[in-house]
Amino acid sequence: MESPVRYPRLFTVNEANALLPELRPLVEQILENIRRLKSASESAIRRERLDPEAPNLMSRLREDGEIARLIGQVTGWVEEINAFGCVCKGVEQGLIDFTCMLGAEVVFLCWQIGEPAVSHWHRIEDGFAGRKPLLEGESSDPDDDISYH
């Protein structure tokens, strides 16, 4: 039998929301660097006449000092976000998940850049496509005790 996955921290909605002022600027920096990376990569591909379909394209692009620097910064910011105990997902979409207890189940509270607060959740296996508003009940049984830890 597999051992259950351990998460570094379980968040309440309030705890997740309290981190947003620190996380929002990091996500904004990541998105700006991704925009710069796309531009620098397109320039390098044209300048070096690289084949965009080549299997070694990424390793070739990383030889460019500016591209390597931008990738390093993005990686550092993602690690900084993850160090808070949350999970930086969907880097290009500005998504962050916070593990949370919903009844007896561990789920993700889900926040995306541009949203004023954490207001959605999804089961871990459902991903972003399974997002639901926080107040939407998971069951139609009114006696179920669903609480957001």
Protein Blocks (a to p, Z undefined) as FASTA:
>chain_A
ZZddddfbdcdfklmmmmmmmmmmmmmmmmmmmmmmmmmmmmmmmmnopafkbmklmmmm
mmpmklmmmmmmmmmmmmmmmmnopacehklnopacddddehjaccdddddehiabdcbd
cdfklommlgccfklcfbfbfkbccddZZ
